Amino acid sequence: MYPCISGFLADSSEDESLKFELDLDESHIQEILPILGLRSINEMAAGEWLLSNEQIMKVSALVGRPLPTDLQMFIGLEA
């Protein structure tokens, strides 16, 4: 399983299409868990998690790539 970040427009009433997607290496899972306030991969696998702007900045620094802050960003695990 690997983390996947997806982004959607904040006001999705007119456009619910995916605007951003980034698949991360599975090696980042253990570093992402504390950013989300989670303790286990099982907790993370329970669904997609809405990221706050602070969490977006932390994940961005972790992966060494800027992430959009003008979208609703979610992170979850994919198989």
PyMOL Python script that loads the backbone (N, CA, C, O; Angstrom):
from pymol import cmd

cmd.read_pdbstr("""\
ATOM      1  N   MET A   1       0.848  -1.178   0.000  1.00  0.00           N
ATOM      2  CA  MET A   1       0.000   0.000   0.000  1.00  0.00           C
ATOM      3  C   MET A   1       0.892   1.240   0.000  1.00  0.00           C
ATOM      4  O   MET A   1       1.987   1.245   0.563  1.00  0.00           O
ATOM      5  N   TYR A   2       0.392   2.282  -0.645  1.00  0.00           N
ATOM      6  CA  TYR A   2       1.153   3.523  -0.735  1.00  0.00           C
ATOM      7  C   TYR A   2       0.208   4.701  -0.526  1.00  0.00           C
ATOM      8  O   TYR A   2      -0.978   4.610  -0.842  1.00  0.00           O
ATOM      9  N   PRO A   3       0.732   5.807   0.006  1.00  0.00           N
ATOM     10  CA  PRO A   3      -0.100   6.990   0.206  1.00  0.00           C
ATOM     11  C   PRO A   3      -0.382   7.694  -1.119  1.00  0.00           C
ATOM     12  O   PRO A   3       0.480   7.776  -1.993  1.00  0.00           O
ATOM     13  N   CYS A   4      -1.592   8.191  -1.244  1.00  0.00           N
ATOM     14  CA  CYS A   4      -1.992   8.948  -2.426  1.00  0.00           C
ATOM     15  C   CYS A   4      -2.659  10.238  -1.953  1.00  0.00           C
ATOM     16  O   CYS A   4      -3.556  10.217  -1.110  1.00  0.00           O
ATOM     17  N   ILE A   5      -2.205  11.355  -2.510  1.00  0.00           N
ATOM     18  CA  ILE A   5      -2.780  12.661  -2.195  1.00  0.00           C
ATOM     19  C   ILE A   5      -3.635  13.098  -3.373  1.00  0.00           C
ATOM     20  O   ILE A   5      -3.206  13.022  -4.525  1.00  0.00           O
ATOM     21  N   SER A   6      -4.840  13.555  -3.083  1.00  0.00           N
ATOM     22  CA  SER A   6      -5.721  14.045  -4.141  1.00  0.00           C
ATOM     23  C   SER A   6      -6.274  15.407  -3.731  1.00  0.00           C
ATOM     24  O   SER A   6      -6.476  15.687  -2.550  1.00  0.00           O
ATOM     25  N   GLY A   7      -6.513  16.243  -4.738  1.00  0.00           N
ATOM     26  CA  GLY A   7      -7.000  17.589  -4.477  1.00  0.00           C
ATOM     27  C   GLY A   7      -8.210  17.930  -5.332  1.00  0.00           C
ATOM     28  O   GLY A   7      -8.288  17.569  -6.506  1.00  0.00           O
ATOM     29  N   PHE A   8      -9.144  18.625  -4.720  1.00  0.00           N
ATOM     30  CA  PHE A   8     -10.385  19.031  -5.374  1.00  0.00           C
ATOM     31  C   PHE A   8     -10.632  20.505  -5.089  1.00  0.00           C
ATOM     32  O   PHE A   8     -10.122  21.047  -4.108  1.00  0.00           O
ATOM     33  N   LEU A   9     -11.409  21.150  -5.942  1.00  0.00           N
ATOM     34  CA  LEU A   9     -11.782  22.538  -5.691  1.00  0.00           C
ATOM     35  C   LEU A   9     -12.501  22.645  -4.359  1.00  0.00           C
ATOM     36  O   LEU A   9     -13.280  21.764  -3.996  1.00  0.00           O
ATOM     37  N   ALA A  10     -12.241  23.718  -3.633  1.00  0.00           N
ATOM     38  CA  ALA A  10     -12.866  23.910  -2.324  1.00  0.00           C
ATOM     39  C   ALA A  10     -14.382  24.007  -2.446  1.00  0.00           C
ATOM     40  O   ALA A  10     -15.104  23.450  -1.619  1.00  0.00           O
ATOM     41  N   ASP A  11     -14.874  24.711  -3.469  1.00  0.00           N
ATOM     42  CA  ASP A  11     -16.315  24.797  -3.713  1.00  0.00           C
ATOM     43  C   ASP A  11     -16.622  23.851  -4.860  1.00  0.00           C
ATOM     44  O   ASP A  11     -16.603  24.246  -6.026  1.00  0.00           O
ATOM     45  N   SER A  12     -16.904  22.604  -4.524  1.00  0.00           N
ATOM     46  CA  SER A  12     -17.067  21.576  -5.555  1.00  0.00           C
ATOM     47  C   SER A  12     -18.506  21.431  -6.036  1.00  0.00           C
ATOM     48  O   SER A  12     -18.855  20.416  -6.637  1.00  0.00           O
ATOM     49  N   SER A  13     -19.342  22.432  -5.779  1.00  0.00           N
ATOM     50  CA  SER A  13     -20.740  22.314  -6.189  1.00  0.00           C
ATOM     51  C   SER A  13     -20.890  22.256  -7.708  1.00  0.00           C
ATOM     52  O   SER A  13     -21.839  21.655  -8.213  1.00  0.00           O
ATOM     53  N   GLU A  14     -19.966  22.873  -8.437  1.00  0.00           N
ATOM     54  CA  GLU A  14     -20.068  22.883  -9.897  1.00  0.00           C
ATOM     55  C   GLU A  14     -19.077  21.936 -10.566  1.00  0.00           C
ATOM     56  O   GLU A  14     -19.335  21.444 -11.664  1.00  0.00           O
ATOM     57  N   ASP A  15     -17.962  21.683  -9.919  1.00  0.00           N
ATOM     58  CA  ASP A  15     -16.913  20.866 -10.523  1.00  0.00           C
ATOM     59  C   ASP A  15     -16.321  19.943  -9.464  1.00  0.00           C
ATOM     60  O   ASP A  15     -15.550  20.382  -8.610  1.00  0.00           O
ATOM     61  N   GLU A  16     -16.679  18.677  -9.521  1.00  0.00           N
ATOM     62  CA  GLU A  16     -16.199  17.705  -8.546  1.00  0.00           C
ATOM     63  C   GLU A  16     -15.034  16.877  -9.079  1.00  0.00           C
ATOM     64  O   GLU A  16     -14.673  15.863  -8.482  1.00  0.00           O
ATOM     65  N   SER A  17     -14.443  17.297 -10.197  1.00  0.00           N
ATOM     66  CA  SER A  17     -13.374  16.507 -10.807  1.00  0.00           C
ATOM     67  C   SER A  17     -12.055  16.668 -10.047  1.00  0.00           C
ATOM     68  O   SER A  17     -11.801  17.688  -9.406  1.00  0.00           O
ATOM     69  N   LEU A  18     -11.248  15.650 -10.140  1.00  0.00           N
ATOM     70  CA  LEU A  18      -9.936  15.622  -9.518  1.00  0.00           C
ATOM     71  C   LEU A  18      -9.040  16.681 -10.160  1.00  0.00           C
ATOM     72  O   LEU A  18      -8.899  16.721 -11.382  1.00  0.00           O
ATOM     73  N   LYS A  19      -8.440  17.529  -9.343  1.00  0.00           N
ATOM     74  CA  LYS A  19      -7.574  18.599  -9.846  1.00  0.00           C
ATOM     75  C   LYS A  19      -6.094  18.330  -9.588  1.00  0.00           C
ATOM     76  O   LYS A  19      -5.231  18.927 -10.231  1.00  0.00           O
ATOM     77  N   PHE A  20      -5.803  17.437  -8.655  1.00  0.00           N
ATOM     78  CA  PHE A  20      -4.420  17.136  -8.308  1.00  0.00           C
ATOM     79  C   PHE A  20      -4.355  15.713  -7.778  1.00  0.00           C
ATOM     80  O   PHE A  20      -5.235  15.275  -7.037  1.00  0.00           O
ATOM     81  N   GLU A  21      -3.305  14.997  -8.163  1.00  0.00           N
ATOM     82  CA  GLU A  21      -3.080  13.654  -7.618  1.00  0.00           C
ATOM     83  C   GLU A  21      -1.585  13.396  -7.560  1.00  0.00           C
ATOM     84  O   GLU A  21      -0.850  13.708  -8.496  1.00  0.00           O
ATOM     85  N   LEU A  22      -1.147  12.824  -6.454  1.00  0.00           N
ATOM     86  CA  LEU A  22       0.262  12.491  -6.279  1.00  0.00           C
ATOM     87  C   LEU A  22       0.360  11.187  -5.503  1.00  0.00           C
ATOM     88  O   LEU A  22      -0.107  11.089  -4.369  1.00  0.00           O
ATOM     89  N   ASP A  23       0.970  10.190  -6.124  1.00  0.00           N
ATOM     90  CA  ASP A  23       1.240   8.924  -5.454  1.00  0.00           C
ATOM     91  C   ASP A  23       2.611   9.021  -4.802  1.00  0.00           C
ATOM     92  O   ASP A  23       3.589   9.402  -5.444  1.00  0.00           O
ATOM     93  N   LEU A  24       2.674   8.675  -3.524  1.00  0.00           N
ATOM     94  CA  LEU A  24       3.922   8.743  -2.778  1.00  0.00           C
ATOM     95  C   LEU A  24       4.486   7.347  -2.573  1.00  0.00           C
ATOM     96  O   LEU A  24       3.758   6.355  -2.619  1.00  0.00           O
ATOM     97  N   ASP A  25       5.769   7.284  -2.349  1.00  0.00           N
ATOM     98  CA  ASP A  25       6.422   6.016  -2.064  1.00  0.00           C
ATOM     99  C   ASP A  25       5.946   5.490  -0.710  1.00  0.00           C
ATOM    100  O   ASP A  25       5.722   6.266   0.219  1.00  0.00           O
ATOM    101  N   GLU A  26       5.796   4.188  -0.605  1.00  0.00           N
ATOM    102  CA  GLU A  26       5.303   3.590   0.641  1.00  0.00           C
ATOM    103  C   GLU A  26       6.228   3.870   1.821  1.00  0.00           C
ATOM    104  O   GLU A  26       5.807   3.768   2.973  1.00  0.00           O
ATOM    105  N   SER A  27       7.469   4.218   1.549  1.00  0.00           N
ATOM    106  CA  SER A  27       8.413   4.511   2.636  1.00  0.00           C
ATOM    107  C   SER A  27       8.003   5.745   3.443  1.00  0.00           C
ATOM    108  O   SER A  27       8.499   5.940   4.553  1.00  0.00           O
ATOM    109  N   HIS A  28       7.118   6.570   2.917  1.00  0.00           N
ATOM    110  CA  HIS A  28       6.672   7.782   3.616  1.00  0.00           C
ATOM    111  C   HIS A  28       5.558   7.510   4.629  1.00  0.00           C
ATOM    112  O   HIS A  28       5.234   8.390   5.427  1.00  0.00           O
ATOM    113  N   ILE A  29       4.973   6.325   4.615  1.00  0.00           N
ATOM    114  CA  ILE A  29       3.807   6.060   5.473  1.00  0.00           C
ATOM    115  C   ILE A  29       4.110   6.340   6.940  1.00  0.00           C
ATOM    116  O   ILE A  29       3.357   7.058   7.597  1.00  0.00           O
ATOM    117  N   GLN A  30       5.194   5.786   7.459  1.00  0.00           N
ATOM    118  CA  GLN A  30       5.495   5.939   8.884  1.00  0.00           C
ATOM    119  C   GLN A  30       5.745   7.395   9.267  1.00  0.00           C
ATOM    120  O   GLN A  30       5.511   7.774  10.414  1.00  0.00           O
ATOM    121  N   GLU A  31       6.212   8.210   8.339  1.00  0.00           N
ATOM    122  CA  GLU A  31       6.446   9.627   8.616  1.00  0.00           C
ATOM    123  C   GLU A  31       5.160  10.447   8.499  1.00  0.00           C
ATOM    124  O   GLU A  31       5.032  11.498   9.126  1.00  0.00           O
ATOM    125  N   ILE A  32       4.219   9.969   7.704  1.00  0.00           N
ATOM    126  CA  ILE A  32       2.952  10.680   7.515  1.00  0.00           C
ATOM    127  C   ILE A  32       1.995  10.438   8.680  1.00  0.00           C
ATOM    128  O   ILE A  32       1.217  11.324   9.033  1.00  0.00           O
ATOM    129  N   LEU A  33       2.042   9.257   9.277  1.00  0.00           N
ATOM    130  CA  LEU A  33       1.119   8.926  10.368  1.00  0.00           C
ATOM    131  C   LEU A  33       1.097   9.989  11.470  1.00  0.00           C
ATOM    132  O   LEU A  33       0.013  10.447  11.832  1.00  0.00           O
ATOM    133  N   PRO A  34       2.249  10.402  12.021  1.00  0.00           N
ATOM    134  CA  PRO A  34       2.183  11.422  13.081  1.00  0.00           C
ATOM    135  C   PRO A  34       1.683  12.785  12.592  1.00  0.00           C
ATOM    136  O   PRO A  34       1.090  13.538  13.366  1.00  0.00           O
ATOM    137  N   ILE A  35       1.912  13.102  11.338  1.00  0.00           N
ATOM    138  CA  ILE A  35       1.397  14.360  10.786  1.00  0.00           C
ATOM    139  C   ILE A  35      -0.125  14.356  10.834  1.00  0.00           C
ATOM    140  O   ILE A  35      -0.749  15.391  11.070  1.00  0.00           O
ATOM    141  N   LEU A  36      -0.718  13.187  10.608  1.00  0.00           N
ATOM    142  CA  LEU A  36      -2.177  13.051  10.639  1.00  0.00           C
ATOM    143  C   LEU A  36      -2.713  12.816  12.046  1.00  0.00           C
ATOM    144  O   LEU A  36      -3.925  12.847  12.260  1.00  0.00           O
ATOM    145  N   GLY A  37      -1.816  12.581  13.010  1.00  0.00           N
ATOM    146  CA  GLY A  37      -2.242  12.277  14.370  1.00  0.00           C
ATOM    147  C   GLY A  37      -2.714  10.844  14.514  1.00  0.00           C
ATOM    148  O   GLY A  37      -3.514  10.533  15.396  1.00  0.00           O
ATOM    149  N   LEU A  38      -2.219   9.972  13.648  1.00  0.00           N
ATOM    150  CA  LEU A  38      -2.605   8.561  13.668  1.00  0.00           C
ATOM    151  C   LEU A  38      -1.460   7.722  14.207  1.00  0.00           C
ATOM    152  O   LEU A  38      -0.300   8.135  14.177  1.00  0.00           O
ATOM    153  N   ARG A  39      -1.806   6.516  14.710  1.00  0.00           N
ATOM    154  CA  ARG A  39      -0.788   5.647  15.284  1.00  0.00           C
ATOM    155  C   ARG A  39      -0.477   4.427  14.438  1.00  0.00           C
ATOM    156  O   ARG A  39       0.558   3.790  14.631  1.00  0.00           O
ATOM    157  N   SER A  40      -1.361   4.090  13.499  1.00  0.00           N
ATOM    158  CA  SER A  40      -1.126   2.857  12.743  1.00  0.00           C
ATOM    159  C   SER A  40      -1.585   2.994  11.297  1.00  0.00           C
ATOM    160  O   SER A  40      -2.400   3.848  10.948  1.00  0.00           O
ATOM    161  N   ILE A  41      -1.029   2.120  10.481  1.00  0.00           N
ATOM    162  CA  ILE A  41      -1.436   2.059   9.077  1.00  0.00           C
ATOM    163  C   ILE A  41      -2.911   1.680   8.984  1.00  0.00           C
ATOM    164  O   ILE A  41      -3.618   2.159   8.097  1.00  0.00           O
ATOM    165  N   ASN A  42      -3.382   0.825   9.888  1.00  0.00           N
ATOM    166  CA  ASN A  42      -4.792   0.420   9.870  1.00  0.00           C
ATOM    167  C   ASN A  42      -5.714   1.622  10.050  1.00  0.00           C
ATOM    168  O   ASN A  42      -6.756   1.711   9.400  1.00  0.00           O
ATOM    169  N   GLU A  43      -5.333   2.542  10.927  1.00  0.00           N
ATOM    170  CA  GLU A  43      -6.131   3.761  11.102  1.00  0.00           C
ATOM    171  C   GLU A  43      -6.159   4.570   9.809  1.00  0.00           C
ATOM    172  O   GLU A  43      -7.209   5.066   9.401  1.00  0.00           O
ATOM    173  N   MET A  44      -5.002   4.699   9.171  1.00  0.00           N
ATOM    174  CA  MET A  44      -4.925   5.475   7.932  1.00  0.00           C
ATOM    175  C   MET A  44      -5.730   4.815   6.828  1.00  0.00           C
ATOM    176  O   MET A  44      -6.335   5.502   6.005  1.00  0.00           O
ATOM    177  N   ALA A  45      -5.742   3.489   6.803  1.00  0.00           N
ATOM    178  CA  ALA A  45      -6.442   2.746   5.755  1.00  0.00           C
ATOM    179  C   ALA A  45      -7.958   2.836   5.881  1.00  0.00           C
ATOM    180  O   ALA A  45      -8.677   2.393   4.985  1.00  0.00           O
ATOM    181  N   ALA A  46      -8.452   3.398   6.975  1.00  0.00           N
ATOM    182  CA  ALA A  46      -9.895   3.476   7.203  1.00  0.00           C
ATOM    183  C   ALA A  46     -10.601   4.429   6.248  1.00  0.00           C
ATOM    184  O   ALA A  46     -11.828   4.410   6.162  1.00  0.00           O
ATOM    185  N   GLY A  47      -9.858   5.255   5.535  1.00  0.00           N
ATOM    186  CA  GLY A  47     -10.496   6.181   4.600  1.00  0.00           C
ATOM    187  C   GLY A  47      -9.532   7.235   4.128  1.00  0.00           C
ATOM    188  O   GLY A  47      -8.318   7.113   4.292  1.00  0.00           O
ATOM    189  N   GLU A  48     -10.092   8.281   3.534  1.00  0.00           N
ATOM    190  CA  GLU A  48      -9.279   9.414   3.113  1.00  0.00           C
ATOM    191  C   GLU A  48      -9.375  10.495   4.174  1.00  0.00           C
ATOM    192  O   GLU A  48     -10.425  10.687   4.787  1.00  0.00           O
ATOM    193  N   TRP A  49      -8.284  11.192   4.385  1.00  0.00           N
ATOM    194  CA  TRP A  49      -8.195  12.188   5.437  1.00  0.00           C
ATOM    195  C   TRP A  49      -8.023  13.571   4.824  1.00  0.00           C
ATOM    196  O   TRP A  49      -7.125  13.791   4.012  1.00  0.00           O
ATOM    197  N   LEU A  50      -8.882  14.495   5.212  1.00  0.00           N
ATOM    198  CA  LEU A  50      -8.777  15.886   4.773  1.00  0.00           C
ATOM    199  C   LEU A  50      -7.572  16.514   5.464  1.00  0.00           C
ATOM    200  O   LEU A  50      -7.441  16.443   6.685  1.00  0.00           O
ATOM    201  N   LEU A  51      -6.698  17.126   4.679  1.00  0.00           N
ATOM    202  CA  LEU A  51      -5.494  17.744   5.223  1.00  0.00           C
ATOM    203  C   LEU A  51      -5.726  19.226   5.507  1.00  0.00           C
ATOM    204  O   LEU A  51      -6.310  19.942   4.694  1.00  0.00           O
ATOM    205  N   SER A  52      -5.263  19.669   6.660  1.00  0.00           N
ATOM    206  CA  SER A  52      -5.274  21.101   6.967  1.00  0.00           C
ATOM    207  C   SER A  52      -4.108  21.747   6.217  1.00  0.00           C
ATOM    208  O   SER A  52      -3.229  21.045   5.719  1.00  0.00           O
ATOM    209  N   ASN A  53      -4.096  23.074   6.134  1.00  0.00           N
ATOM    210  CA  ASN A  53      -2.980  23.763   5.477  1.00  0.00           C
ATOM    211  C   ASN A  53      -1.658  23.448   6.169  1.00  0.00           C
ATOM    212  O   ASN A  53      -0.629  23.306   5.509  1.00  0.00           O
ATOM    213  N   GLU A  54      -1.683  23.339   7.488  1.00  0.00           N
ATOM    214  CA  GLU A  54      -0.465  23.000   8.235  1.00  0.00           C
ATOM    215  C   GLU A  54       0.027  21.597   7.862  1.00  0.00           C
ATOM    216  O   GLU A  54       1.225  21.386   7.673  1.00  0.00           O
ATOM    217  N   GLN A  55      -0.895  20.649   7.758  1.00  0.00           N
ATOM    218  CA  GLN A  55      -0.517  19.288   7.370  1.00  0.00           C
ATOM    219  C   GLN A  55       0.002  19.249   5.932  1.00  0.00           C
ATOM    220  O   GLN A  55       0.941  18.513   5.627  1.00  0.00           O
ATOM    221  N   ILE A  56      -0.608  20.041   5.051  1.00  0.00           N
ATOM    222  CA  ILE A  56      -0.144  20.108   3.661  1.00  0.00           C
ATOM    223  C   ILE A  56       1.306  20.585   3.628  1.00  0.00           C
ATOM    224  O   ILE A  56       2.125  20.026   2.899  1.00  0.00           O
ATOM    225  N   MET A  57       1.627  21.611   4.410  1.00  0.00           N
ATOM    226  CA  MET A  57       2.995  22.141   4.446  1.00  0.00           C
ATOM    227  C   MET A  57       3.971  21.090   4.973  1.00  0.00           C
ATOM    228  O   MET A  57       5.080  20.960   4.454  1.00  0.00           O
ATOM    229  N   LYS A  58       3.567  20.338   6.003  1.00  0.00           N
ATOM    230  CA  LYS A  58       4.444  19.310   6.573  1.00  0.00           C
ATOM    231  C   LYS A  58       4.678  18.173   5.583  1.00  0.00           C
ATOM    232  O   LYS A  58       5.807  17.706   5.432  1.00  0.00           O
ATOM    233  N   VAL A  59       3.622  17.727   4.911  1.00  0.00           N
ATOM    234  CA  VAL A  59       3.769  16.658   3.917  1.00  0.00           C
ATOM    235  C   VAL A  59       4.606  17.161   2.748  1.00  0.00           C
ATOM    236  O   VAL A  59       5.435  16.423   2.215  1.00  0.00           O
ATOM    237  N   SER A  60       4.397  18.395   2.351  1.00  0.00           N
ATOM    238  CA  SER A  60       5.173  18.998   1.271  1.00  0.00           C
ATOM    239  C   SER A  60       6.663  18.983   1.603  1.00  0.00           C
ATOM    240  O   SER A  60       7.485  18.623   0.760  1.00  0.00           O
ATOM    241  N   ALA A  61       7.010  19.371   2.820  1.00  0.00           N
ATOM    242  CA  ALA A  61       8.412  19.358   3.249  1.00  0.00           C
ATOM    243  C   ALA A  61       8.953  17.933   3.283  1.00  0.00           C
ATOM    244  O   ALA A  61      10.105  17.694   2.921  1.00  0.00           O
ATOM    245  N   LEU A  62       8.127  16.996   3.715  1.00  0.00           N
ATOM    246  CA  LEU A  62       8.534  15.590   3.796  1.00  0.00           C
ATOM    247  C   LEU A  62       8.883  15.025   2.423  1.00  0.00           C
ATOM    248  O   LEU A  62       9.894  14.341   2.266  1.00  0.00           O
ATOM    249  N   VAL A  63       8.048  15.309   1.439  1.00  0.00           N
ATOM    250  CA  VAL A  63       8.259  14.731   0.103  1.00  0.00           C
ATOM    251  C   VAL A  63       9.133  15.614  -0.783  1.00  0.00           C
ATOM    252  O   VAL A  63       9.507  15.209  -1.884  1.00  0.00           O
ATOM    253  N   GLY A  64       9.462  16.818  -0.312  1.00  0.00           N
ATOM    254  CA  GLY A  64      10.330  17.702  -1.074  1.00  0.00           C
ATOM    255  C   GLY A  64       9.703  18.242  -2.338  1.00  0.00           C
ATOM    256  O   GLY A  64      10.375  18.446  -3.349  1.00  0.00           O
ATOM    257  N   ARG A  65       8.408  18.471  -2.266  1.00  0.00           N
ATOM    258  CA  ARG A  65       7.675  18.969  -3.434  1.00  0.00           C
ATOM    259  C   ARG A  65       6.548  19.878  -2.953  1.00  0.00           C
ATOM    260  O   ARG A  65       5.841  19.530  -2.007  1.00  0.00           O
ATOM    261  N   PRO A  66       6.369  21.036  -3.588  1.00  0.00           N
ATOM    262  CA  PRO A  66       5.261  21.902  -3.172  1.00  0.00           C
ATOM    263  C   PRO A  66       3.913  21.268  -3.516  1.00  0.00           C
ATOM    264  O   PRO A  66       3.733  20.694  -4.590  1.00  0.00           O
ATOM    265  N   LEU A  67       2.989  21.385  -2.591  1.00  0.00           N
ATOM    266  CA  LEU A  67       1.629  20.886  -2.801  1.00  0.00           C
ATOM    267  C   LEU A  67       0.680  22.076  -2.821  1.00  0.00           C
ATOM    268  O   LEU A  67       0.910  23.059  -2.116  1.00  0.00           O
ATOM    269  N   PRO A  68      -0.384  22.004  -3.620  1.00  0.00           N
ATOM    270  CA  PRO A  68      -1.336  23.117  -3.688  1.00  0.00           C
ATOM    271  C   PRO A  68      -2.001  23.378  -2.333  1.00  0.00           C
ATOM    272  O   PRO A  68      -2.370  22.444  -1.622  1.00  0.00           O
ATOM    273  N   THR A  69      -2.143  24.636  -1.994  1.00  0.00           N
ATOM    274  CA  THR A  69      -2.853  25.001  -0.767  1.00  0.00           C
ATOM    275  C   THR A  69      -4.204  25.633  -1.076  1.00  0.00           C
ATOM    276  O   THR A  69      -4.949  25.996  -0.165  1.00  0.00           O
ATOM    277  N   ASP A  70      -4.519  25.765  -2.366  1.00  0.00           N
ATOM    278  CA  ASP A  70      -5.793  26.366  -2.758  1.00  0.00           C
ATOM    279  C   ASP A  70      -6.853  25.314  -3.079  1.00  0.00           C
ATOM    280  O   ASP A  70      -7.942  25.649  -3.546  1.00  0.00           O
ATOM    281  N   LEU A  71      -6.537  24.048  -2.831  1.00  0.00           N
ATOM    282  CA  LEU A  71      -7.477  22.951  -3.067  1.00  0.00           C
ATOM    283  C   LEU A  71      -7.774  22.251  -1.755  1.00  0.00           C
ATOM    284  O   LEU A  71      -6.997  22.342  -0.805  1.00  0.00           O
ATOM    285  N   GLN A  72      -8.901  21.551  -1.705  1.00  0.00           N
ATOM    286  CA  GLN A  72      -9.148  20.641  -0.593  1.00  0.00           C
ATOM    287  C   GLN A  72      -8.312  19.406  -0.872  1.00  0.00           C
ATOM    288  O   GLN A  72      -8.527  18.709  -1.864  1.00  0.00           O
ATOM    289  N   MET A  73      -7.355  19.138   0.013  1.00  0.00           N
ATOM    290  CA  MET A  73      -6.423  18.043  -0.198  1.00  0.00           C
ATOM    291  C   MET A  73      -6.750  16.896   0.754  1.00  0.00           C
ATOM    292  O   MET A  73      -7.001  17.100   1.941  1.00  0.00           O
ATOM    293  N   PHE A  74      -6.741  15.702   0.205  1.00  0.00           N
ATOM    294  CA  PHE A  74      -7.010  14.489   0.963  1.00  0.00           C
ATOM    295  C   PHE A  74      -5.837  13.541   0.803  1.00  0.00           C
ATOM    296  O   PHE A  74      -5.128  13.573  -0.203  1.00  0.00           O
ATOM    297  N   ILE A  75      -5.639  12.695   1.808  1.00  0.00           N
ATOM    298  CA  ILE A  75      -4.619  11.659   1.702  1.00  0.00           C
ATOM    299  C   ILE A  75      -5.227  10.343   2.169  1.00  0.00           C
ATOM    300  O   ILE A  75      -5.997  10.303   3.128  1.00  0.00           O
ATOM    301  N   GLY A  76      -4.874   9.290   1.485  1.00  0.00           N
ATOM    302  CA  GLY A  76      -5.342   7.958   1.838  1.00  0.00           C
ATOM    303  C   GLY A  76      -4.354   6.930   1.329  1.00  0.00           C
ATOM    304  O   GLY A  76      -3.339   7.274   0.724  1.00  0.00           O
ATOM    305  N   LEU A  77      -4.653   5.673   1.576  1.00  0.00           N
ATOM    306  CA  LEU A  77      -3.796   4.585   1.113  1.00  0.00           C
ATOM    307  C   LEU A  77      -4.448   3.885  -0.060  1.00  0.00           C
ATOM    308  O   LEU A  77      -5.660   3.673  -0.077  1.00  0.00           O
ATOM    309  N   GLU A  78      -3.641   3.530  -1.034  1.00  0.00           N
ATOM    310  CA  GLU A  78      -4.111   2.756  -2.184  1.00  0.00           C
ATOM    311  C   GLU A  78      -3.296   1.483  -2.274  1.00  0.00           C
ATOM    312  O   GLU A  78      -2.132   1.438  -1.876  1.00  0.00           O
ATOM    313  N   ALA A  79      -3.928   0.454  -2.802  1.00  0.00           N
ATOM    314  CA  ALA A  79      -3.239  -0.840  -2.929  1.00  0.00           C
ATOM    315  C   ALA A  79      -2.519  -0.949  -4.248  1.00  0.00           C
ATOM    316  O   ALA A  79      -1.887  -1.969  -4.523  1.00  0.00           O
TER     317      ALA A  79
END
""", "prot")
cmd.dss("prot")
cmd.show_as("cartoon", "prot")
cmd.util.cbc("prot")
cmd.orient("prot")
